[in-house]
Amino acid sequence: MDIDGNQRQRDADETDTSDATHPYTRLSPDVVIDAVESTGRLSDARVLALNSFENRVYQVGIDQHEPVIAKFYRPARWSAAQIDEEHRFTRYLHEHEIAAVPPLVLDPDSEYPTLAEHEGFLFALYPRQGGRAPELDNLDHLHELGRFIGRMHAAGSDFPFVHRQHLATTAARDNVEFLLVAGFVPLDLEASYRAVTTAVIDEIERAPPDSPGYAQISLHGDCHSGNVLWRDEHPHFVDFDDAISGPAIQDLWMLLSGDTPTRQRQLVEIVEGYETFRTFDLRELRLIEPLRAMRILHFNAWIARRWNDPAFPLAFPWFNTPRYWSDYILELKELLSELRQPPLEMPKI
């Protein structure tokens, strides 16, 4: 994602360790229950923390009713208008019978009817959605995923984002510079890190995903298997927190894995399913490796920007160690080699 001046200020706020108390330390079970009950629901006091780093997500029991999923947004990350646009997008998809899970309406008369605030936290409630992860080695599952993403993109083409961010190539350079300026890269590795990341970014900029030559549409943005629930033989898409404008391939490439022949077989199924509802621009295949490289560069900067969140040092204890950065530089060199390989192609049939 692109980082504007406001984002840079949020970066500074998030990584400022002068105040050891992170906002999420205030999000106690009592605060979670009070927030849910402020929407007119009576909790049975059962609170289960769910796996989430960027936001905080809980299953909260409701007296004589099904539990709800309460999502508390990371302070200062998104504006209320950006979150509302994400919510309206998921509801738009749901109304078009696309299996996205929209938030519950909390106040129909509010400017943001699916968003509420409590103790300084913006939050939303979702219905509990069961399901299992899709089988990405199952070609039938991939075909069905392609169909549903094609439907999502066909609808997304008619729902242009106004407030959400655009996928931007400049984010790669911003992420690299952030890590250097913030001092996360060991001094004796800075030169090697800068050299290899400069070469990687040069390759990304040879095939920029935000080029006007590619249609920029409204996307899920983070369409990996963890954000897809398989239920009733169909995928259900959850967690649109990274919804963004960009090329269609951004929602497809994370479904591919394995060696080149395997990925080509997977690609055939996905694209055939996708084109049931929307034509896929095969030129976008050359964006797969640049997008993967951007995601890899983003990952470390994401952890670094969240380092004063107590959950991150606990979850990633290896991150701030010389051994990790030495190994990461080797990974970047392998990534550079892959960026210089011919792009993935649809096999000739």
Sequence and secondary structure as in RCSB ss.txt:
>XXXX:A:sequence
MDIDGNQRQRDADETDTSDATHPYTRLSPDVVIDAVESTGRLSDARVLALNSFENRVYQVGIDQHEPVIAKFYRP
ARWSAAQIDEEHRFTRYLHEHEIAAVPPLVLDPDSEYPTLAEHEGFLFALYPRQGGRAPELDNLDHLHELGRFIG
RMHAAGSDFPFVHRQHLATTAARDNVEFLLVAGFVPLDLEASYRAVTTAVIDEIERAPPDSPGYAQISLHGDCHS
GNVLWRDEHPHFVDFDDAISGPAIQDLWMLLSGDTPTRQRQLVEIVEGYETFRTFDLRELRLIEPLRAMRILHFN
AWIARRWNDPAFPLAFPWFNTPRYWSDYILELKELLSELRQPPLEMPKI
>XXXX:A:secstr
    HHHHHHHHHHH  SS   GGGG  HHHHHHHHHTTT  EEEEEEE S SSSEEEEEEETTEEEEEEEE  T
TTS HHHHHHHHHHHHHHHHTT  B     S TTSSSTT EEETTEEEEEEE    B   TT HHHHHHHHHHHH
HHHHHHTTS  SSS B  THHHHHHHHHHHHTT S GGGHHHHHHHHHHHHHHHHHS TT TTS  EEE S  SG
GGEEEETTEEEE   TT EEE GGGGTGGG  SSHHHHHHHHHHHHHHHTTTS   GGGGGGHHHHHHHHHHHHH
HHHHHTTTSTHHHHH TTTTSHHHHHHHHHHHHHHHHHHTS        
